[in-house]
């Protein structure tokens, strides 16, 4: 995987960092982090994979609060 992108999303509890690897030849990975919580997702569609990683991160944060 040669291609990499980083998206920074400011929020009230910190900065959400989204690392996007691959997708040059169709397949890639996405890592979403906030503080020390990390969520990963793999797939072929960039937008759908980013959304899956962000929803996993959200669910992890909700479960961590409880």
mmCIF file of the N, C-alpha and C atoms, coordinates in Angstrom:
data_MODEL
# 
_entry.id   MODEL 
# 
loop_
_atom_site.group_PDB 
_atom_site.id 
_atom_site.type_symbol 
_atom_site.label_atom_id 
_atom_site.label_alt_id 
_atom_site.label_comp_id 
_atom_site.label_asym_id 
_atom_site.label_entity_id 
_atom_site.label_seq_id 
_atom_site.pdbx_PDB_ins_code 
_atom_site.Cartn_x 
_atom_site.Cartn_y 
_atom_site.Cartn_z 
_atom_site.occupancy 
_atom_site.B_iso_or_equiv 
_atom_site.pdbx_formal_charge 
_atom_site.auth_seq_id 
_atom_site.auth_comp_id 
_atom_site.auth_asym_id 
_atom_site.auth_atom_id 
_atom_site.pdbx_PDB_model_num 
ATOM 1   N N  . UNK A 1 1  ? 0.831   -1.170 0.000  1.00 0.00 ? 1  UNK A N  1 
ATOM 2   C CA . UNK A 1 1  ? 0.000   0.000  0.000  1.00 0.00 ? 1  UNK A CA 1 
ATOM 3   C C  . UNK A 1 1  ? 0.881   1.240  0.000  1.00 0.00 ? 1  UNK A C  1 
ATOM 4   N N  . UNK A 1 2  ? 0.795   2.013  -1.026 1.00 0.00 ? 2  UNK A N  1 
ATOM 5   C CA . UNK A 1 2  ? 1.682   3.155  -1.172 1.00 0.00 ? 2  UNK A CA 1 
ATOM 6   C C  . UNK A 1 2  ? 1.004   4.476  -0.852 1.00 0.00 ? 2  UNK A C  1 
ATOM 7   N N  . UNK A 1 3  ? -0.286  4.585  -1.106 1.00 0.00 ? 3  UNK A N  1 
ATOM 8   C CA . UNK A 1 3  ? -0.983  5.843  -0.931 1.00 0.00 ? 3  UNK A CA 1 
ATOM 9   C C  . UNK A 1 3  ? -1.473  5.986  0.507  1.00 0.00 ? 3  UNK A C  1 
ATOM 10  N N  . UNK A 1 4  ? -1.306  7.190  1.097  1.00 0.00 ? 4  UNK A N  1 
ATOM 11  C CA . UNK A 1 4  ? -1.784  7.446  2.446  1.00 0.00 ? 4  UNK A CA 1 
ATOM 12  C C  . UNK A 1 4  ? -2.346  8.852  2.528  1.00 0.00 ? 4  UNK A C  1 
ATOM 13  N N  . UNK A 1 5  ? -3.472  8.993  3.232  1.00 0.00 ? 5  UNK A N  1 
ATOM 14  C CA . UNK A 1 5  ? -4.082  10.286 3.477  1.00 0.00 ? 5  UNK A CA 1 
ATOM 15  C C  . UNK A 1 5  ? -4.425  10.387 4.947  1.00 0.00 ? 5  UNK A C  1 
ATOM 16  N N  . UNK A 1 6  ? -4.463  11.609 5.471  1.00 0.00 ? 6  UNK A N  1 
ATOM 17  C CA . UNK A 1 6  ? -4.845  11.848 6.854  1.00 0.00 ? 6  UNK A CA 1 
ATOM 18  C C  . UNK A 1 6  ? -5.936  12.908 6.867  1.00 0.00 ? 6  UNK A C  1 
ATOM 19  N N  . UNK A 1 7  ? -7.007  12.636 7.603  1.00 0.00 ? 7  UNK A N  1 
ATOM 20  C CA . UNK A 1 7  ? -8.085  13.607 7.786  1.00 0.00 ? 7  UNK A CA 1 
ATOM 21  C C  . UNK A 1 7  ? -8.149  13.931 9.271  1.00 0.00 ? 7  UNK A C  1 
ATOM 22  N N  . UNK A 1 8  ? -8.140  15.221 9.603  1.00 0.00 ? 8  UNK A N  1 
ATOM 23  C CA . UNK A 1 8  ? -8.250  15.666 10.985 1.00 0.00 ? 8  UNK A CA 1 
ATOM 24  C C  . UNK A 1 8  ? -9.613  16.314 11.177 1.00 0.00 ? 8  UNK A C  1 
ATOM 25  N N  . UNK A 1 9  ? -10.372 15.826 12.163 1.00 0.00 ? 9  UNK A N  1 
ATOM 26  C CA . UNK A 1 9  ? -11.713 16.330 12.435 1.00 0.00 ? 9  UNK A CA 1 
ATOM 27  C C  . UNK A 1 9  ? -11.747 16.858 13.855 1.00 0.00 ? 9  UNK A C  1 
ATOM 28  N N  . UNK A 1 10 ? -11.889 18.175 14.042 1.00 0.00 ? 10 UNK A N  1 
ATOM 29  C CA . UNK A 1 10 ? -11.950 18.710 15.410 1.00 0.00 ? 10 UNK A CA 1 
ATOM 30  C C  . UNK A 1 10 ? -13.299 18.381 16.057 1.00 0.00 ? 10 UNK A C  1 
ATOM 31  N N  . UNK A 1 11 ? -13.261 18.050 17.345 1.00 0.00 ? 11 UNK A N  1 
ATOM 32  C CA . UNK A 1 11 ? -14.484 17.793 18.103 1.00 0.00 ? 11 UNK A CA 1 
ATOM 33  C C  . UNK A 1 11 ? -14.313 18.372 19.501 1.00 0.00 ? 11 UNK A C  1 
ATOM 34  N N  . UNK A 1 12 ? -15.374 18.330 20.281 1.00 0.00 ? 12 UNK A N  1 
ATOM 35  C CA . UNK A 1 12 ? -15.318 18.916 21.626 1.00 0.00 ? 12 UNK A CA 1 
ATOM 36  C C  . UNK A 1 12 ? -14.432 18.113 22.576 1.00 0.00 ? 12 UNK A C  1 
ATOM 37  N N  . UNK A 1 13 ? -14.239 16.826 22.301 1.00 0.00 ? 13 UNK A N  1 
ATOM 38  C CA . UNK A 1 13 ? -13.424 15.990 23.184 1.00 0.00 ? 13 UNK A CA 1 
ATOM 39  C C  . UNK A 1 13 ? -12.020 15.737 22.643 1.00 0.00 ? 13 UNK A C  1 
ATOM 40  N N  . UNK A 1 14 ? -11.631 16.382 21.560 1.00 0.00 ? 14 UNK A N  1 
ATOM 41  C CA . UNK A 1 14 ? -10.290 16.219 20.995 1.00 0.00 ? 14 UNK A CA 1 
ATOM 42  C C  . UNK A 1 14 ? -10.343 16.232 19.483 1.00 0.00 ? 14 UNK A C  1 
ATOM 43  N N  . UNK A 1 15 ? -9.262  15.803 18.866 1.00 0.00 ? 15 UNK A N  1 
ATOM 44  C CA . UNK A 1 15 ? -9.168  15.754 17.405 1.00 0.00 ? 15 UNK A CA 1 
ATOM 45  C C  . UNK A 1 15 ? -9.270  14.298 16.956 1.00 0.00 ? 15 UNK A C  1 
ATOM 46  N N  . UNK A 1 16 ? -10.215 14.023 16.068 1.00 0.00 ? 16 UNK A N  1 
ATOM 47  C CA . UNK A 1 16 ? -10.360 12.691 15.488 1.00 0.00 ? 16 UNK A CA 1 
ATOM 48  C C  . UNK A 1 16 ? -9.413  12.630 14.299 1.00 0.00 ? 16 UNK A C  1 
ATOM 49  N N  . UNK A 1 17 ? -8.521  11.652 14.309 1.00 0.00 ? 17 UNK A N  1 
ATOM 50  C CA . UNK A 1 17 ? -7.568  11.469 13.220 1.00 0.00 ? 17 UNK A CA 1 
ATOM 51  C C  . UNK A 1 17 ? -7.969  10.235 12.427 1.00 0.00 ? 17 UNK A C  1 
ATOM 52  N N  . UNK A 1 18 ? -8.096  10.393 11.119 1.00 0.00 ? 18 UNK A N  1 
ATOM 53  C CA . UNK A 1 18 ? -8.483  9.295  10.236 1.00 0.00 ? 18 UNK A CA 1 
ATOM 54  C C  . UNK A 1 18 ? -7.332  9.062  9.267  1.00 0.00 ? 18 UNK A C  1 
ATOM 55  N N  . UNK A 1 19 ? -6.706  7.900  9.361  1.00 0.00 ? 19 UNK A N  1 
ATOM 56  C CA . UNK A 1 19 ? -5.594  7.519  8.485  1.00 0.00 ? 19 UNK A CA 1 
ATOM 57  C C  . UNK A 1 19 ? -6.135  6.576  7.412  1.00 0.00 ? 19 UNK A C  1 
ATOM 58  N N  . UNK A 1 20 ? -5.904  6.906  6.155  1.00 0.00 ? 20 UNK A N  1 
ATOM 59  C CA . UNK A 1 20 ? -6.428  6.135  5.033  1.00 0.00 ? 20 UNK A CA 1 
ATOM 60  C C  . UNK A 1 20 ? -5.253  5.592  4.233  1.00 0.00 ? 20 UNK A C  1 
ATOM 61  N N  . UNK A 1 21 ? -5.158  4.267  4.137  1.00 0.00 ? 21 UNK A N  1 
ATOM 62  C CA . UNK A 1 21 ? -4.066  3.598  3.422  1.00 0.00 ? 21 UNK A CA 1 
ATOM 63  C C  . UNK A 1 21 ? -4.623  2.830  2.240  1.00 0.00 ? 21 UNK A C  1 
ATOM 64  N N  . UNK A 1 22 ? -3.933  2.886  1.118  1.00 0.00 ? 22 UNK A N  1 
ATOM 65  C CA . UNK A 1 22 ? -4.276  2.055  -0.025 1.00 0.00 ? 22 UNK A CA 1 
ATOM 66  C C  . UNK A 1 22 ? -5.324  2.683  -0.918 1.00 0.00 ? 22 UNK A C  1 
ATOM 67  N N  . UNK A 1 23 ? -6.223  1.874  -1.418 1.00 0.00 ? 23 UNK A N  1 
ATOM 68  C CA . UNK A 1 23 ? -7.306  2.207  -2.330 1.00 0.00 ? 23 UNK A CA 1 
ATOM 69  C C  . UNK A 1 23 ? -6.809  2.595  -3.717 1.00 0.00 ? 23 UNK A C  1 
ATOM 70  N N  . UNK A 1 24 ? -5.514  2.478  -3.980 1.00 0.00 ? 24 UNK A N  1 
ATOM 71  C CA . UNK A 1 24 ? -5.000  2.751  -5.316 1.00 0.00 ? 24 UNK A CA 1 
ATOM 72  C C  . UNK A 1 24 ? -5.411  1.670  -6.293 1.00 0.00 ? 24 UNK A C  1 
ATOM 73  N N  . UNK A 1 25 ? -5.362  0.433  -5.850 1.00 0.00 ? 25 UNK A N  1 
ATOM 74  C CA . UNK A 1 25 ? -5.764  -0.694 -6.685 1.00 0.00 ? 25 UNK A CA 1 
ATOM 75  C C  . UNK A 1 25 ? -7.073  -1.300 -6.190 1.00 0.00 ? 25 UNK A C  1 
ATOM 76  N N  . UNK A 1 26 ? -7.846  -0.525 -5.416 1.00 0.00 ? 26 UNK A N  1 
ATOM 77  C CA . UNK A 1 26 ? -9.169  -0.972 -5.007 1.00 0.00 ? 26 UNK A CA 1 
ATOM 78  C C  . UNK A 1 26 ? -9.306  -1.289 -3.539 1.00 0.00 ? 26 UNK A C  1 
ATOM 79  N N  . UNK A 1 27 ? -8.301  -1.884 -2.914 1.00 0.00 ? 27 UNK A N  1 
ATOM 80  C CA . UNK A 1 27 ? -8.407  -2.348 -1.535 1.00 0.00 ? 27 UNK A CA 1 
ATOM 81  C C  . UNK A 1 27 ? -7.649  -1.412 -0.608 1.00 0.00 ? 27 UNK A C  1 
ATOM 82  N N  . UNK A 1 28 ? -8.193  -1.171 0.588  1.00 0.00 ? 28 UNK A N  1 
ATOM 83  C CA . UNK A 1 28 ? -7.500  -0.295 1.513  1.00 0.00 ? 28 UNK A CA 1 
ATOM 84  C C  . UNK A 1 28 ? -7.935  -0.490 2.946  1.00 0.00 ? 28 UNK A C  1 
ATOM 85  N N  . UNK A 1 29 ? -7.274  0.238  3.850  1.00 0.00 ? 29 UNK A N  1 
ATOM 86  C CA . UNK A 1 29 ? -7.560  0.188  5.279  1.00 0.00 ? 29 UNK A CA 1 
ATOM 87  C C  . UNK A 1 29 ? -7.740  1.606  5.806  1.00 0.00 ? 29 UNK A C  1 
ATOM 88  N N  . UNK A 1 30 ? -8.586  1.734  6.840  1.00 0.00 ? 30 UNK A N  1 
ATOM 89  C CA . UNK A 1 30 ? -8.823  3.013  7.482  1.00 0.00 ? 30 UNK A CA 1 
ATOM 90  C C  . UNK A 1 30 ? -8.693  2.829  8.981  1.00 0.00 ? 30 UNK A C  1 
ATOM 91  N N  . UNK A 1 31 ? -7.924  3.722  9.627  1.00 0.00 ? 31 UNK A N  1 
ATOM 92  C CA . UNK A 1 31 ? -7.779  3.743  11.080 1.00 0.00 ? 31 UNK A CA 1 
ATOM 93  C C  . UNK A 1 31 ? -8.326  5.075  11.576 1.00 0.00 ? 31 UNK A C  1 
ATOM 94  N N  . UNK A 1 32 ? -9.259  5.038  12.516 1.00 0.00 ? 32 UNK A N  1 
ATOM 95  C CA . UNK A 1 32 ? -9.807  6.247  13.116 1.00 0.00 ? 32 UNK A CA 1 
ATOM 96  C C  . UNK A 1 32 ? -9.417  6.259  14.590 1.00 0.00 ? 32 UNK A C  1 
ATOM 97  N N  . UNK A 1 33 ? -8.836  7.359  15.069 1.00 0.00 ? 33 UNK A N  1 
ATOM 98  C CA . UNK A 1 33 ? -8.376  7.443  16.454 1.00 0.00 ? 33 UNK A CA 1 
ATOM 99  C C  . UNK A 1 33 ? -8.913  8.704  17.122 1.00 0.00 ? 33 UNK A C  1 
ATOM 100 N N  . UNK A 1 34 ? -9.208  8.575  18.404 1.00 0.00 ? 34 UNK A N  1 
ATOM 101 C CA . UNK A 1 34 ? -9.552  9.707  19.255 1.00 0.00 ? 34 UNK A CA 1 
ATOM 102 C C  . UNK A 1 34 ? -8.973  9.401  20.616 1.00 0.00 ? 34 UNK A C  1 
ATOM 103 N N  . UNK A 1 35 ? -8.044  10.256 21.056 1.00 0.00 ? 35 UNK A N  1 
ATOM 104 C CA . UNK A 1 35 ? -7.285  10.044 22.283 1.00 0.00 ? 35 UNK A CA 1 
ATOM 105 C C  . UNK A 1 35 ? -6.571  8.700  22.195 1.00 0.00 ? 35 UNK A C  1 
ATOM 106 N N  . UNK A 1 36 ? -6.954  7.702  22.966 1.00 0.00 ? 36 UNK A N  1 
ATOM 107 C CA . UNK A 1 36 ? -6.284  6.396  22.907 1.00 0.00 ? 36 UNK A CA 1 
ATOM 108 C C  . UNK A 1 36 ? -7.166  5.304  22.319 1.00 0.00 ? 36 UNK A C  1 
ATOM 109 N N  . UNK A 1 37 ? -8.327  5.654  21.800 1.00 0.00 ? 37 UNK A N  1 
ATOM 110 C CA . UNK A 1 37 ? -9.264  4.689  21.232 1.00 0.00 ? 37 UNK A CA 1 
ATOM 111 C C  . UNK A 1 37 ? -9.033  4.616  19.723 1.00 0.00 ? 37 UNK A C  1 
ATOM 112 N N  . UNK A 1 38 ? -8.885  3.383  19.220 1.00 0.00 ? 38 UNK A N  1 
ATOM 113 C CA . UNK A 1 38 ? -8.605  3.168  17.797 1.00 0.00 ? 38 UNK A CA 1 
ATOM 114 C C  . UNK A 1 38 ? -9.654  2.211  17.221 1.00 0.00 ? 38 UNK A C  1 
ATOM 115 N N  . UNK A 1 39 ? -10.143 2.544  16.031 1.00 0.00 ? 39 UNK A N  1 
ATOM 116 C CA . UNK A 1 39 ? -11.057 1.668  15.307 1.00 0.00 ? 39 UNK A CA 1 
ATOM 117 C C  . UNK A 1 39 ? -10.519 1.484  13.894 1.00 0.00 ? 39 UNK A C  1 
ATOM 118 N N  . UNK A 1 40 ? -10.611 0.260  13.380 1.00 0.00 ? 40 UNK A N  1 
ATOM 119 C CA . UNK A 1 40 ? -10.096 -0.030 12.035 1.00 0.00 ? 40 UNK A CA 1 
ATOM 120 C C  . UNK A 1 40 ? -11.203 -0.589 11.157 1.00 0.00 ? 40 UNK A C  1 
ATOM 121 N N  . UNK A 1 41 ? -11.008 -0.426 9.859  1.00 0.00 ? 41 UNK A N  1 
ATOM 122 C CA . UNK A 1 41 ? -11.943 -0.967 8.888  1.00 0.00 ? 41 UNK A CA 1 
ATOM 123 C C  . UNK A 1 41 ? -11.193 -1.238 7.593  1.00 0.00 ? 41 UNK A C  1 
ATOM 124 N N  . UNK A 1 42 ? -11.588 -2.302 6.888  1.00 0.00 ? 42 UNK A N  1 
ATOM 125 C CA . UNK A 1 42 ? -10.984 -2.659 5.606  1.00 0.00 ? 42 UNK A CA 1 
ATOM 126 C C  . UNK A 1 42 ? -12.088 -2.704 4.560  1.00 0.00 ? 42 UNK A C  1 
ATOM 127 N N  . UNK A 1 43 ? -11.761 -2.353 3.317  1.00 0.00 ? 43 UNK A N  1 
ATOM 128 C CA . UNK A 1 43 ? -12.769 -2.429 2.277  1.00 0.00 ? 43 UNK A CA 1 
ATOM 129 C C  . UNK A 1 43 ? -12.273 -1.944 0.937  1.00 0.00 ? 43 UNK A C  1 
ATOM 130 N N  . UNK A 1 44 ? -13.211 -1.872 0.002  1.00 0.00 ? 44 UNK A N  1 
ATOM 131 C CA . UNK A 1 44 ? -12.903 -1.469 -1.363 1.00 0.00 ? 44 UNK A CA 1 
ATOM 132 C C  . UNK A 1 44 ? -13.422 -0.070 -1.687 1.00 0.00 ? 44 UNK A C  1 
ATOM 133 N N  . UNK A 1 45 ? -14.509 0.353  -1.031 1.00 0.00 ? 45 UNK A N  1 
ATOM 134 C CA . UNK A 1 45 ? -15.083 1.667  -1.257 1.00 0.00 ? 45 UNK A CA 1 
ATOM 135 C C  . UNK A 1 45 ? -14.557 2.624  -0.195 1.00 0.00 ? 45 UNK A C  1 
ATOM 136 N N  . UNK A 1 46 ? -13.916 3.720  -0.595 1.00 0.00 ? 46 UNK A N  1 
ATOM 137 C CA . UNK A 1 46 ? -13.256 4.630  0.341  1.00 0.00 ? 46 UNK A CA 1 
ATOM 138 C C  . UNK A 1 46 ? -14.259 5.259  1.296  1.00 0.00 ? 46 UNK A C  1 
ATOM 139 N N  . UNK A 1 47 ? -15.314 5.852  0.765  1.00 0.00 ? 47 UNK A N  1 
ATOM 140 C CA . UNK A 1 47 ? -16.284 6.553  1.609  1.00 0.00 ? 47 UNK A CA 1 
ATOM 141 C C  . UNK A 1 47 ? -16.965 5.608  2.590  1.00 0.00 ? 47 UNK A C  1 
ATOM 142 N N  . UNK A 1 48 ? -17.373 4.461  2.116  1.00 0.00 ? 48 UNK A N  1 
ATOM 143 C CA . UNK A 1 48 ? -18.056 3.494  2.980  1.00 0.00 ? 48 UNK A CA 1 
ATOM 144 C C  . UNK A 1 48 ? -17.116 2.971  4.072  1.00 0.00 ? 48 UNK A C  1 
ATOM 145 N N  . UNK A 1 49 ? -15.865 2.763  3.746  1.00 0.00 ? 49 UNK A N  1 
ATOM 146 C CA . UNK A 1 49 ? -14.889 2.263  4.711  1.00 0.00 ? 49 UNK A CA 1 
ATOM 147 C C  . UNK A 1 49 ? -14.597 3.315  5.774  1.00 0.00 ? 49 UNK A C  1 
ATOM 148 N N  . UNK A 1 50 ? -14.502 4.587  5.377  1.00 0.00 ? 50 UNK A N  1 
ATOM 149 C CA . UNK A 1 50 ? -14.305 5.662  6.357  1.00 0.00 ? 50 UNK A CA 1 
ATOM 150 C C  . UNK A 1 50 ? -15.493 5.734  7.303  1.00 0.00 ? 50 UNK A C  1 
ATOM 151 N N  . UNK A 1 51 ? -16.703 5.649  6.764  1.00 0.00 ? 51 UNK A N  1 
ATOM 152 C CA . UNK A 1 51 ? -17.897 5.701  7.606  1.00 0.00 ? 51 UNK A CA 1 
ATOM 153 C C  . UNK A 1 51 ? -17.960 4.515  8.568  1.00 0.00 ? 51 UNK A C  1 
ATOM 154 N N  . UNK A 1 52 ? -17.564 3.333  8.106  1.00 0.00 ? 52 UNK A N  1 
ATOM 155 C CA . UNK A 1 52 ? -17.553 2.166  8.999  1.00 0.00 ? 52 UNK A CA 1 
ATOM 156 C C  . UNK A 1 52 ? -16.555 2.359  10.128 1.00 0.00 ? 52 UNK A C  1 
ATOM 157 N N  . UNK A 1 53 ? -15.380 2.889  9.835  1.00 0.00 ? 53 UNK A N  1 
ATOM 158 C CA . UNK A 1 53 ? -14.373 3.110  10.876 1.00 0.00 ? 53 UNK A CA 1 
ATOM 159 C C  . UNK A 1 53 ? -14.851 4.156  11.883 1.00 0.00 ? 53 UNK A C  1 
ATOM 160 N N  . UNK A 1 54 ? -15.477 5.228  11.396 1.00 0.00 ? 54 UNK A N  1 
ATOM 161 C CA . UNK A 1 54 ? -15.980 6.257  12.300 1.00 0.00 ? 54 UNK A CA 1 
ATOM 162 C C  . UNK A 1 54 ? -17.136 5.753  13.158 1.00 0.00 ? 54 UNK A C  1 
ATOM 163 N N  . UNK A 1 55 ? -17.991 4.914  12.595 1.00 0.00 ? 55 UNK A N  1 
ATOM 164 C CA . UNK A 1 55 ? -19.090 4.365  13.398 1.00 0.00 ? 55 UNK A CA 1 
ATOM 165 C C  . UNK A 1 55 ? -18.572 3.374  14.439 1.00 0.00 ? 55 UNK A C  1 
ATOM 166 N N  . UNK A 1 56 ? -17.537 2.611  14.103 1.00 0.00 ? 56 UNK A N  1 
ATOM 167 C CA . UNK A 1 56 ? -16.916 1.718  15.086 1.00 0.00 ? 56 UNK A CA 1 
ATOM 168 C C  . UNK A 1 56 ? -16.262 2.516  16.209 1.00 0.00 ? 56 UNK A C  1 
ATOM 169 N N  . UNK A 1 57 ? -15.617 3.634  15.858 1.00 0.00 ? 57 UNK A N  1 
ATOM 170 C CA . UNK A 1 57 ? -15.015 4.499  16.857 1.00 0.00 ? 57 UNK A CA 1 
ATOM 171 C C  . UNK A 1 57 ? -16.084 5.075  17.778 1.00 0.00 ? 57 UNK A C  1 
ATOM 172 N N  . UNK A 1 58 ? -17.186 5.527  17.214 1.00 0.00 ? 58 UNK A N  1 
ATOM 173 C CA . UNK A 1 58 ? -18.294 6.056  18.002 1.00 0.00 ? 58 UNK A CA 1 
ATOM 174 C C  . UNK A 1 58 ? -18.839 5.001  18.958 1.00 0.00 ? 58 UNK A C  1 
ATOM 175 N N  . UNK A 1 59 ? -19.031 3.790  18.460 1.00 0.00 ? 59 UNK A N  1 
ATOM 176 C CA . UNK A 1 59 ? -19.551 2.707  19.307 1.00 0.00 ? 59 UNK A CA 1 
ATOM 177 C C  . UNK A 1 59 ? -18.560 2.363  20.419 1.00 0.00 ? 59 UNK A C  1 
ATOM 178 N N  . UNK A 1 60 ? -17.281 2.376  20.131 1.00 0.00 ? 60 UNK A N  1 
ATOM 179 C CA . UNK A 1 60 ? -16.263 2.103  21.148 1.00 0.00 ? 60 UNK A CA 1 
ATOM 180 C C  . UNK A 1 60 ? -16.285 3.174  22.235 1.00 0.00 ? 60 UNK A C  1 
ATOM 181 N N  . UNK A 1 61 ? -16.457 4.430  21.831 1.00 0.00 ? 61 UNK A N  1 
ATOM 182 C CA . UNK A 1 61 ? -16.512 5.517  22.815 1.00 0.00 ? 61 UNK A CA 1 
ATOM 183 C C  . UNK A 1 61 ? -17.759 5.427  23.675 1.00 0.00 ? 61 UNK A C  1 
ATOM 184 N N  . UNK A 1 62 ? -18.881 5.045  23.078 1.00 0.00 ? 62 UNK A N  1 
ATOM 185 C CA . UNK A 1 62 ? -20.124 4.877  23.849 1.00 0.00 ? 62 UNK A CA 1 
ATOM 186 C C  . UNK A 1 62 ? -19.966 3.745  24.856 1.00 0.00 ? 62 UNK A C  1 
ATOM 187 N N  . UNK A 1 63 ? -19.378 2.622  24.421 1.00 0.00 ? 63 UNK A N  1 
ATOM 188 C CA . UNK A 1 63 ? -19.180 1.485  25.324 1.00 0.00 ? 63 UNK A CA 1 
ATOM 189 C C  . UNK A 1 63 ? -18.175 1.802  26.429 1.00 0.00 ? 63 UNK A C  1 
ATOM 190 N N  . UNK A 1 64 ? -17.196 2.640  26.130 1.00 0.00 ? 64 UNK A N  1 
ATOM 191 C CA . UNK A 1 64 ? -16.177 3.007  27.119 1.00 0.00 ? 64 UNK A CA 1 
ATOM 192 C C  . UNK A 1 64 ? -16.794 3.861  28.235 1.00 0.00 ? 64 UNK A C  1 
ATOM 193 N N  . UNK A 1 65 ? -17.768 4.710  27.886 1.00 0.00 ? 65 UNK A N  1 
ATOM 194 C CA . UNK A 1 65 ? -18.412 5.570  28.874 1.00 0.00 ? 65 UNK A CA 1 
ATOM 195 C C  . UNK A 1 65 ? -19.246 4.768  29.857 1.00 0.00 ? 65 UNK A C  1 
ATOM 196 N N  . UNK A 1 66 ? -19.843 3.668  29.423 1.00 0.00 ? 66 UNK A N  1 
ATOM 197 C CA . UNK A 1 66 ? -20.749 2.894  30.281 1.00 0.00 ? 66 UNK A CA 1 
ATOM 198 C C  . UNK A 1 66 ? -20.018 2.028  31.249 1.00 0.00 ? 66 UNK A C  1 
# 
